[in-house]
Amino acid sequence: MKRVAIFGSTGSIGTTILRIIRENSNLFSVSTLVAGNNLELLIEQIMEFSPRHVYIKKGRNAKYIKQIFPDLDVYTEDIGLEMISKLEDADIAVSALVGIAGLAPTFNMLKHCKEVALANKEVLVTGGHLVMERAKKYGTKLRTVDSEHSAIMQ
């Protein structure tokens, strides 16, 4: 069973990935969920997919999640995003954070995951050569989620 980390779990790509995981629960499990500000949807996702690690941007939301799920590893703020993107308990990491905010976490994922599915074109536009070099250095499979990203990567 492949363990999946989803960076951007409450966005359109993230919810689509979770639907695919739901439909293929015999093949995939969720290890990590990373969200920005959509607390309600993130809580629903935690309840359904039982990840081990969760990130939410605001500290007060992280405290609320920790109250509801005391055994869950909860990360917050910039340092939390850096830390959660360096975890090594996912086989596949989906990079679907919006804009340039996805660059640093993706850079970390390339070192700490076996495979990164990229759904953020800004990561390739702003740091494409660095991302490609890092993937090669660590032998990480770098996949694109849609055709536009694939064209940029090529």
Contacts in CASP RR format, 6 or more apart in sequence:
PFRMAT RR
TARGET T0000
AUTHOR 0000-0000-0000
METHOD contacts of the structure
MODEL  1
MKRVAIFGSTGSIGTTILRIIRENSNLFSVSTLVAGNNLELLIEQIMEFS
PRHVYIKKGRNAKYIKQIFPDLDVYTEDIGLEMISKLEDADIAVSALVGI
AGLAPTFNMLKHCKEVALANKEVLVTGGHLVMERAKKYGTKLRTVDSEHS
AIMQ
1 26 0 8 1.000
1 27 0 8 1.000
1 28 0 8 1.000
1 29 0 8 1.000
2 27 0 8 1.000
2 28 0 8 1.000
2 29 0 8 1.000
2 91 0 8 1.000
2 92 0 8 1.000
3 28 0 8 1.000
3 29 0 8 1.000
3 30 0 8 1.000
3 31 0 8 1.000
3 89 0 8 1.000
3 90 0 8 1.000
3 91 0 8 1.000
3 92 0 8 1.000
4 17 0 8 1.000
4 21 0 8 1.000
4 28 0 8 1.000
4 29 0 8 1.000
4 30 0 8 1.000
4 31 0 8 1.000
4 32 0 8 1.000
4 90 0 8 1.000
4 91 0 8 1.000
4 92 0 8 1.000
4 93 0 8 1.000
4 94 0 8 1.000
5 30 0 8 1.000
5 31 0 8 1.000
5 32 0 8 1.000
5 33 0 8 1.000
5 34 0 8 1.000
5 53 0 8 1.000
5 87 0 8 1.000
5 89 0 8 1.000
5 90 0 8 1.000
5 92 0 8 1.000
5 93 0 8 1.000
5 94 0 8 1.000
5 109 0 8 1.000
5 113 0 8 1.000
6 14 0 8 1.000
6 17 0 8 1.000
6 18 0 8 1.000
6 30 0 8 1.000
6 32 0 8 1.000
6 33 0 8 1.000
6 34 0 8 1.000
6 93 0 8 1.000
6 94 0 8 1.000
6 96 0 8 1.000
7 32 0 8 1.000
7 34 0 8 1.000
7 85 0 8 1.000
7 93 0 8 1.000
7 94 0 8 1.000
7 95 0 8 1.000
7 96 0 8 1.000
7 97 0 8 1.000
7 102 0 8 1.000
7 105 0 8 1.000
7 106 0 8 1.000
7 109 0 8 1.000
8 14 0 8 1.000
8 34 0 8 1.000
8 35 0 8 1.000
8 36 0 8 1.000
8 94 0 8 1.000
8 96 0 8 1.000
8 97 0 8 1.000
8 98 0 8 1.000
9 15 0 8 1.000
9 17 0 8 1.000
9 18 0 8 1.000
9 33 0 8 1.000
9 34 0 8 1.000
9 35 0 8 1.000
9 42 0 8 1.000
9 45 0 8 1.000
9 96 0 8 1.000
10 35 0 8 1.000
10 36 0 8 1.000
10 38 0 8 1.000
10 41 0 8 1.000
10 42 0 8 1.000
10 45 0 8 1.000
11 38 0 8 1.000
11 96 0 8 1.000
13 94 0 8 1.000
13 96 0 8 1.000
13 119 0 8 1.000
13 145 0 8 1.000
14 94 0 8 1.000
14 96 0 8 1.000
14 119 0 8 1.000
15 41 0 8 1.000
17 94 0 8 1.000
17 96 0 8 1.000
17 117 0 8 1.000
18 30 0 8 1.000
18 45 0 8 1.000
18 48 0 8 1.000
18 49 0 8 1.000
20 28 0 8 1.000
21 28 0 8 1.000
21 29 0 8 1.000
21 30 0 8 1.000
21 49 0 8 1.000
22 48 0 8 1.000
29 49 0 8 1.000
30 45 0 8 1.000
30 49 0 8 1.000
30 50 0 8 1.000
30 51 0 8 1.000
31 51 0 8 1.000
31 52 0 8 1.000
31 53 0 8 1.000
31 87 0 8 1.000
31 89 0 8 1.000
31 90 0 8 1.000
32 51 0 8 1.000
32 52 0 8 1.000
32 53 0 8 1.000
32 54 0 8 1.000
32 55 0 8 1.000
32 84 0 8 1.000
32 87 0 8 1.000
32 89 0 8 1.000
32 90 0 8 1.000
32 93 0 8 1.000
33 42 0 8 1.000
33 45 0 8 1.000
33 46 0 8 1.000
33 49 0 8 1.000
33 51 0 8 1.000
33 53 0 8 1.000
33 54 0 8 1.000
33 55 0 8 1.000
34 54 0 8 1.000
34 55 0 8 1.000
34 81 0 8 1.000
34 84 0 8 1.000
34 97 0 8 1.000
34 105 0 8 1.000
35 41 0 8 1.000
35 42 0 8 1.000
35 45 0 8 1.000
35 54 0 8 1.000
35 55 0 8 1.000
35 56 0 8 1.000
35 57 0 8 1.000
36 55 0 8 1.000
36 56 0 8 1.000
36 57 0 8 1.000
37 56 0 8 1.000
37 57 0 8 1.000
37 58 0 8 1.000
37 61 0 8 1.000
39 56 0 8 1.000
39 61 0 8 1.000
39 64 0 8 1.000
39 65 0 8 1.000
42 54 0 8 1.000
42 56 0 8 1.000
42 65 0 8 1.000
43 65 0 8 1.000
43 68 0 8 1.000
45 51 0 8 1.000
46 54 0 8 1.000
46 65 0 8 1.000
46 69 0 8 1.000
46 72 0 8 1.000
51 72 0 8 1.000
52 72 0 8 1.000
52 73 0 8 1.000
52 89 0 8 1.000
53 72 0 8 1.000
53 73 0 8 1.000
53 74 0 8 1.000
53 75 0 8 1.000
53 84 0 8 1.000
53 87 0 8 1.000
53 89 0 8 1.000
54 65 0 8 1.000
54 69 0 8 1.000
54 72 0 8 1.000
54 73 0 8 1.000
54 74 0 8 1.000
54 75 0 8 1.000
55 74 0 8 1.000
55 75 0 8 1.000
55 76 0 8 1.000
55 80 0 8 1.000
55 81 0 8 1.000
55 84 0 8 1.000
56 62 0 8 1.000
56 65 0 8 1.000
56 74 0 8 1.000
56 76 0 8 1.000
57 76 0 8 1.000
57 77 0 8 1.000
58 76 0 8 1.000
59 76 0 8 1.000
59 77 0 8 1.000
61 76 0 8 1.000
62 74 0 8 1.000
62 75 0 8 1.000
62 76 0 8 1.000
65 72 0 8 1.000
65 74 0 8 1.000
66 72 0 8 1.000
66 74 0 8 1.000
75 81 0 8 1.000
75 83 0 8 1.000
75 84 0 8 1.000
81 104 0 8 1.000
81 105 0 8 1.000
82 104 0 8 1.000
82 105 0 8 1.000
82 108 0 8 1.000
84 105 0 8 1.000
85 93 0 8 1.000
85 104 0 8 1.000
85 105 0 8 1.000
85 106 0 8 1.000
85 108 0 8 1.000
85 109 0 8 1.000
85 112 0 8 1.000
86 108 0 8 1.000
86 111 0 8 1.000
86 112 0 8 1.000
87 112 0 8 1.000
88 112 0 8 1.000
88 113 0 8 1.000
90 113 0 8 1.000
91 113 0 8 1.000
91 114 0 8 1.000
91 115 0 8 1.000
92 113 0 8 1.000
92 114 0 8 1.000
92 115 0 8 1.000
92 116 0 8 1.000
92 117 0 8 1.000
93 109 0 8 1.000
93 113 0 8 1.000
93 115 0 8 1.000
93 116 0 8 1.000
93 117 0 8 1.000
94 116 0 8 1.000
94 117 0 8 1.000
94 119 0 8 1.000
94 145 0 8 1.000
95 102 0 8 1.000
95 105 0 8 1.000
95 106 0 8 1.000
95 109 0 8 1.000
95 116 0 8 1.000
95 117 0 8 1.000
95 118 0 8 1.000
95 119 0 8 1.000
95 120 0 8 1.000
95 123 0 8 1.000
96 119 0 8 1.000
96 120 0 8 1.000
96 145 0 8 1.000
97 105 0 8 1.000
97 120 0 8 1.000
98 120 0 8 1.000
99 120 0 8 1.000
99 122 0 8 1.000
99 123 0 8 1.000
100 122 0 8 1.000
100 123 0 8 1.000
100 126 0 8 1.000
102 120 0 8 1.000
102 122 0 8 1.000
102 123 0 8 1.000
103 122 0 8 1.000
103 123 0 8 1.000
103 126 0 8 1.000
103 127 0 8 1.000
106 116 0 8 1.000
106 118 0 8 1.000
106 120 0 8 1.000
106 123 0 8 1.000
106 131 0 8 1.000
107 130 0 8 1.000
107 131 0 8 1.000
107 134 0 8 1.000
109 116 0 8 1.000
109 140 0 8 1.000
110 116 0 8 1.000
110 131 0 8 1.000
110 134 0 8 1.000
110 135 0 8 1.000
110 138 0 8 1.000
110 140 0 8 1.000
110 142 0 8 1.000
111 134 0 8 1.000
111 138 0 8 1.000
111 140 0 8 1.000
113 140 0 8 1.000
114 140 0 8 1.000
114 141 0 8 1.000
115 140 0 8 1.000
115 141 0 8 1.000
115 142 0 8 1.000
115 143 0 8 1.000
116 135 0 8 1.000
116 140 0 8 1.000
116 141 0 8 1.000
116 142 0 8 1.000
116 143 0 8 1.000
117 143 0 8 1.000
117 144 0 8 1.000
117 145 0 8 1.000
118 124 0 8 1.000
118 131 0 8 1.000
118 142 0 8 1.000
118 143 0 8 1.000
118 144 0 8 1.000
118 145 0 8 1.000
118 149 0 8 1.000
118 153 0 8 1.000
119 144 0 8 1.000
119 145 0 8 1.000
119 146 0 8 1.000
119 149 0 8 1.000
120 149 0 8 1.000
121 148 0 8 1.000
121 149 0 8 1.000
121 152 0 8 1.000
123 131 0 8 1.000
124 131 0 8 1.000
124 149 0 8 1.000
124 152 0 8 1.000
124 153 0 8 1.000
125 152 0 8 1.000
128 153 0 8 1.000
131 142 0 8 1.000
132 142 0 8 1.000
132 153 0 8 1.000
134 140 0 8 1.000
135 141 0 8 1.000
135 142 0 8 1.000
142 153 0 8 1.000
144 150 0 8 1.000
144 152 0 8 1.000
144 153 0 8 1.000
END
